[in-house]
Amino acid sequence: MSAQNSRRLEIDEVRSVTTPGATFQTLGDPLDFPAPLILFVNATDGLLFISDNTTQDKIPLVAGANFVLDVRSNSGLEPIAFDKGKQFYVRREGAAAGTVYMTPFYMKV
């Protein structure tokens, strides 16, 4: 079996926040593994912002949106991923009731 065939994509535990606040709060635990792909799901009725710090709005998610952050798609063979231990944050803009979800994916050899 070739080295490429022995690697497979695994799904890590989902992280979530119910009724996000107006200021940034942690979106679950930090990443357990380097993550080349992360799925964000906004199951709230409002606009949310995702960030990797607590001061800047980086990824807007409209109500009901799903967003796949895939940092490997066009990177060729160079391994690239969000580092193990990376923490993500979420905040709402205006009113937003519901839950936001984040599911990281990682490579397993």
Backbone as a ProteinNet text record, in pm:
[ID]
protein_1_A
[PRIMARY]
MSAQNSRRLEIDEVRSVTTPGATFQTLGDPLDFPAPLILFVNATDGLLFISDNTTQDKIPLVAGANFVLDVRSNSGLEPIAFDKGKQFYVRREGAAAGTVYMTPFYMKV
[TERTIARY]
83.7	0	88.9	55.9	136.1	108.4	200.6	185.5	59	27	-91.8	-219.2	-225	-343.6	-359.3	-251.6	-260.8	-312	-325.1	-377.9	-526.2	-599.1	-743.1	-793	-900.2	-960.3	-1051.7	-1035.4	-1117.4	-1196.8	-1309.4	-1394.7	-1373.9	-1339.9	-1322.2	-1458.3	-1460.1	-1584.2	-1637.5	-1768.5	-1832.8	-1817.9	-1800.9	-1798.9	-1917.4	-1975.6	-2093.9	-2107.9	-2184.3	-2224.5	-2371.6	-2451.5	-2593.4	-2614.4	-2690.5	-2719.1	-2591	-2509.1	-2383.6	-2407	-2309.6	-2318.7	-2273.3	-2287.7	-2248.7	-2097.4	-2025.7	-1879.7	-1828.4	-1705	-1650.1	-1645.4	-1684.6	-1671.8	-1612.1	-1549.8	-1484.5	-1586.9	-1549.1	-1633.2	-1583.9	-1621.7	-1579.3	-1432.7	-1379	-1239.1	-1145.7	-1017.9	-919.1	-909	-849.5	-834.8	-748.2	-793.5	-719.9	-610.5	-622.5	-530	-513.2	-405.5	-399.7	-520.1	-589.9	-713.6	-703.7	-700.6	-698.6	-837.1	-940.8	-1077.5	-1164.3	-1247.8	-1338.7	-1474.8	-1579.8	-1717.2	-1778.4	-1831.4	-1904.8	-2051.2	-2141.9	-2286.1	-2350.3	-2416	-2488.5	-2635.6	-2675.9	-2815.9	-2888.2	-2846.7	-2916.4	-2999.5	-3073.7	-3154.6	-3090.9	-2957.9	-2890.6	-2751.4	-2690.7	-2555.6	-2452.8	-2355.9	-2247.4	-2113.7	-2012.2	-1875.1	-1787.8	-1704.3	-1607.3	-1470.1	-1385.2	-1250.5	-1155.3	-1025.6	-924.2	-858.3	-921.5	-880.4	-1006.6	-993.2	-1112.1	-1130.3	-1063.7	-1071.8	-1115.6	-1108.4	-1138.7	-1245.9	-1345.7	-1443.5	-1372.8	-1372.1	-1298.9	-1387.1	-1478.4	-1564.2	-1710.2	-1783.3	-1925.9	-2006.1	-2103	-2193.8	-2336.4	-2407.7	-2547.1	-2632.7	-2751	-2841.8	-2862.3	-2849.5	-2872.3	-2759.5	-2646.5	-2536.9	-2450	-2395.9	-2291.2	-2169.1	-2051.8	-1928.8	-1819.3	-1756.8	-1645.1	-1517	-1430.8	-1300.8	-1199.3	-1160.6	-1072.2	-940.9	-839.1	-712.2	-619.6	-659	-573.3	-614	-731.3	-784.6	-687.9	-630.3	-543.6	-398.8	-357.7	-222.3	-121.8	-163.4	-72.1	-36	87.9	131.2	180.8	191.5	240.7	138.1	180.5	85.4	55	-71	-112.9	-238.5	-246.3	-360.6	-358	-471.9	-474.3	-405.2	-320.8	-240.8	-324.8	-274.3	-330	-327.1	-433.8	-440.9	-502.7	-526.5	-588.8	-728.8	-760.1	-891.4	-969.7	-1097.3	-1185.7	-1288	-1338.2	-1432.1	-1550.9	-1662.9	-1783.1	-1850.6	-1913.3	-1997.3	-2112.6	-2217.8	-2333.8	-2334.7	-2400.1	-2424.5	-2574.7	-2622	-2766.4	-2819.2	-2945.2	-3008.5	-2981.3	-2957.4	-2935.5	-2963.7	-3072	-3104.9	-3080.9	-3029.5	-2998.9	-2857.7	-2800.6	-2669.5	-2579	-2451	-2349.2	-2263	-2224.9	-2146.7	-2016.3	-1913.6	-1786.7	-1740.4	-1712.1	-1662.7	-1531.6	-1419.8	-1289.4	-1268.2	-1191.1	-1150.9	-997.8	-940.8	-794.9	-748.4	-619.2	-560.2	-506	-534.8	-484.2	-405.1	-286.7	-201.5	-223.7
-116.9	0	124.1	219	341.1	428.1	520.8	609.4	694	736.7	819	740.4	613.6	533.6	498.3	506.4	471.7	588.4	706.6	822.2	833.4	871.8	889.3	1007	1064.4	1178.2	1127.4	1182.4	1146.3	1268.8	1244.8	1351.8	1362.7	1481.7	1505.4	1537.4	1553.5	1584	1722.5	1731.4	1859.2	1951.5	2078.6	2181.5	2273.6	2331.6	2415	2521.2	2624.3	2729.2	2755.9	2753	2784.4	2930.8	2999.8	3141.7	3221.9	3238.3	3313.7	3455.8	3507.6	3642.2	3749	3874.2	3987	4008.7	3950.8	3954.7	3813.6	3802.8	3672.6	3577.6	3454	3347.2	3225.7	3138.3	3022.5	2932.3	2881.2	2787.9	2646.4	2597.9	2466.4	2462.7	2341.9	2320.7	2353.7	2379.8	2396.7	2269	2280.1	2164.6	2057.1	1932.4	1818.6	1770.1	1801.4	1756.5	1870	1871.8	1965.8	1940.5	2045.6	2030.6	2099.2	2022.5	2082.9	2125.9	2081.4	2109.7	2126.9	2231.6	2257.1	2294.2	2233.7	2265	2353.9	2469.2	2558.3	2556.3	2544.6	2546.2	2650	2748.2	2849.7	2810.1	2743	2702.9	2803.9	2931.3	3038.3	3116.6	3213	3297.8	3435.3	3442.8	3571.2	3559.9	3674.6	3684	3655.9	3569.1	3537.6	3570.2	3590.7	3605.9	3503.1	3435.3	3338.6	3404.6	3375.5	3432	3336.6	3361.2	3286.3	3375.9	3490.9	3577.2	3642.8	3721.9	3781	3928.7	3974.5	4116.6	4146.2	4047.6	4074.8	3981.8	4039.7	3960.7	3908.8	3776.2	3721.1	3646.9	3564	3486.9	3514.7	3585.7	3607.3	3483.5	3448.5	3337.2	3387.7	3396.8	3440.4	3329.7	3364	3267.6	3146.4	3027.5	2904.2	2861.2	2931.5	2901.9	2786.4	2713.1	2613.1	2662.9	2646.4	2692.2	2590	2542.6	2449.2	2527.3	2527.8	2593.5	2484.5	2475.4	2369.1	2432.5	2424.5	2490.8	2406	2284	2195	2184.8	2226.3	2201.8	2234.9	2350.9	2394.4	2411.8	2336.9	2354.9	2256	2168.5	2069.4	1966.4	1927.7	1825.1	1882.2	2013.2	2075.5	2055.9	1995.9	1977.4	2111.1	2143.6	2267.8	2237.7	2295.8	2272.3	2375.4	2393	2472.5	2391.4	2455	2385.9	2322.7	2210.9	2151.3	2259.2	2270.7	2371.6	2503	2519.6	2643.3	2656.7	2775.6	2802.6	2893.6	2863.5	2948.4	3011.7	3127.9	3206.2	3245	3275.9	3316.6	3430.6	3519.8	3624.9	3651.7	3706.9	3741	3889.6	3925.3	4064.6	4083	4162.5	4176.1	4054.4	4025.7	3912.4	3782.4	3674.6	3543.7	3435	3363.3	3250.2	3122.5	3021.8	2894.7	2851.4	2762.6	2704.6	2714.1	2739	2734.5	2612.4	2541.7	2418	2430.5	2364.8	2355.8	2209.3	2150.1	2012.9	2010.6	1983.8	1973	1832.8	1827	1701.2	1695.2	1577.1	1563.6	1440.7	1437.9	1325.5	1224.2	1096.2	988.7	893.2	856.4	764.4	623.5
0	0	0	-83	-89.5	32.6	59.4	175.1	163.4	42.3	23.9	56.5	19.7	46.4	193.3	271.9	413.1	497.8	439	510.6	485.9	588.5	569.9	653	607.7	676.2	787	906.5	1022.1	1067.2	1132.2	1183.3	1333.7	1380.6	1524.1	1587	1718.3	1789.8	1752.5	1744.7	1715.4	1836.5	1808.3	1911.1	1884.8	1989	1967.1	2074.9	2039.6	2132.5	2106.3	2211.4	2199.9	2236.8	2154.5	2167.7	2193.2	2088.2	2100.8	2151.7	2226.6	2281.7	2184.1	2225.7	2141.1	2140.6	2237.4	2238.9	2212.9	2168.5	2132.3	2251.8	2226.9	2325.5	2256.1	2333.2	2273.3	2206.6	2091.3	2016.2	2048.1	2165.4	2210	2248.2	2254.2	2291	2175	2205.2	2097.5	2014	1895.9	1807.5	1873.6	1864.9	1920.3	1825.9	1697.4	1593.7	1493.4	1413.3	1301.9	1209	1170.2	1093	957.3	847.7	715	666.8	736.3	693.4	816.9	817	927.8	870.1	924.3	885.9	993.2	951	1040.9	998.8	1094.4	1066.7	1158.4	1097.6	1173.4	1177.3	1284	1301	1390.5	1380.5	1451.5	1350.7	1402	1314	1293.8	1313.9	1299.5	1240.3	1216.8	1162.5	1271.3	1241.7	1334.3	1269.9	1353	1306.8	1377.2	1299.2	1349.2	1342.8	1441.7	1442.1	1511.9	1492	1565.1	1670	1697.1	1807.7	1863	1965.2	2027.2	1994.8	1888.4	1855	1712.3	1621.8	1481.1	1427	1358.8	1284.1	1159.5	1139.6	1025.7	926.5	973.4	882.3	917.7	829.8	856.4	815.2	898.3	866.9	881.6	771	777.2	837.9	882.2	944.6	854.1	910.5	836.1	744.3	747.3	654	702.1	604.3	625.8	551	611.7	548.7	573	465.9	477.2	453.1	552.6	543.1	512.3	384.9	336.1	291.6	374.9	344.6	258.6	225.3	145.7	-0.9	-36.9	-171.3	-283.4	-279.1	-388.1	-344.5	-242.6	-189.2	-246.6	-339.1	-393.8	-289.3	-283.4	-189.1	-57	-48.2	74.6	186.9	297.6	408	475.1	482.3	545.9	627.1	745.6	833.2	944.8	1010.7	1132.5	1240.9	1320.2	1420.3	1530.6	1582	1702.9	1811.2	1887.5	1992.8	1949.5	1818.8	1767.8	1827.3	1876.4	1934.5	1841.6	1822.3	1743.9	1836.5	1793.3	1872.4	1785.2	1850.3	1778.4	1853.8	1777.1	1835.4	1740.3	1794.1	1710.8	1680.9	1573.7	1536.5	1544.8	1641.2	1661.6	1736	1717.1	1785.6	1709.7	1783.1	1720.9	1823.3	1803.4	1890.5	1812.3	1880.2	1815.2	1850.5	1770.6	1799.3	1677.4	1703.5	1598.7	1627	1519.5	1530.8	1451.9	1502.9	1432.5	1439.8	1324	1320	1244.6	1314.2	1247.7	1188.2	1082.2	1020.8	1025.1	1036.9	1045.4	970.3	938	864.8	965.3	939.8	1024.2	936.4	984.2	908.8	957.7
[MASK]
+++++++++++++++++++++++++++++++++++++++++++++++++++++++++++++++++++++++++++++++++++++++++++++++++++++++++++++

